[in-house]
Amino acid sequence: MRFNCVRLTWATFMFTHADYGQVITSNKLSILWSCKTPSKGIANNNPFISNMTHVQAYEAVVDELGAQGIMVLLDNHISTPGWCCSNTDGNEFLEMNTLILMNGRRGLTLVAKFSNPLQQLALGLDNKIVYETHCYSFSGQDKGNWKNQPLNRIWNKTNQMFIDNSAFLSYGDNPVPVSLGEYGFDQRAENQVGNVSMTCLIAYAAERNLDWALWALQGSYYLRQGKMGLDETFGALDVQWQRPRNPNFIKRLLFIQKSNQGHDPKSQTKSCTIFHPESGARVTAGSNKTQWRYDGDRSPIKLVKTDLCLNVVGNGLPPTVSIDCSREKSIWTRVSLTKMHF
């Protein structure tokens, strides 16, 4: 599926409380009588982990991912071990109680020491702080908006809310890196609100060249919130972890899985790729040429290094390329709030 990074979660108490972090893996699993399956799986495939502590097992996972060339983001996802996210799980920052805050500071210090010997990757960010944000169809607004308002309007409103809440940091004269650390949707594609909002988010990620992490890879859980074998409907893998749950969605991600433009806005050229986020397809011409140039409203969309431009044929018909770039049928103007409709 071409993912190159794992956002690996950890709880603060795993590093600050010995009764969590120093418990032997096999002993903990034996206490959970319902977890015989993972115990057998570890014994058969990775027996050396059975006698490790939680922290040692975590480090072994990080080491193996690194050995496979996969970057790891150590994600302090929650304070006390458990499933997030609620308003009472201590996962907040500004409203958390003093005990959690102090433990959080100590936990970050311990993890910094833990991660120091690990291989660190040069990301070309000049030691800048990278800010992380999350975004879902239900983030900060009524899901009914997606059904009751014109799509173009709610799409634009959602983009602007995302910018106002976090992405504004990557704009202006002194931008800083912002990573979309968590986003996703029900990959059974049965939720229309999730389907539409995902298309909106993919379009924005492509336009802004966002780094991102998808929730989630796993197709199911041995044990989650007291339930055995719970299906993760947001998972990229199916419930058996054998194949993609939604192959079409994985294809749509191919375009934004690579850097399509420089991170420095000043170094970007005026050439562009015409991308269709709903299908993941790019508009190509000739020998798979994909670079176009558009100089703004009332101008043609030209194929770079050629005399060709995109021409309208008629309503409901696909456009064509032509050397006739001066007539009205070759003049394009963006007509929607999202600037994605011509």
Secondary structure, DSSP 8 states (H G I E B T S, - for coil): ----EEEEEEEHHHHH-HHHHTSBHHHHHHHSTT-HHHHHHHHHH-GGGTTSBHHHHHHHHHHHHHHTT-EEEEEEEESSSS----TTSS--SSS--HHHHHHHHHHHHHHHHHHTTS-----SSTT---EEEEE-TTSSS-TTHHHHS-HHHHHHHHHHHHHHHTGGGGSSSS---EEEEEE---TT---HHHHHHHHHHHHHHHHHT-EEEES---SEEEEETTEEEEE-TT-SB-TTSSSBS-HHHHHHHTGGGS--S-SSGGG--SEEE-EETTTTEE--BTTTB-EEEE-STTB-EEETTSS-EEE---TTS--EEES--SSGGG-B---STTS---
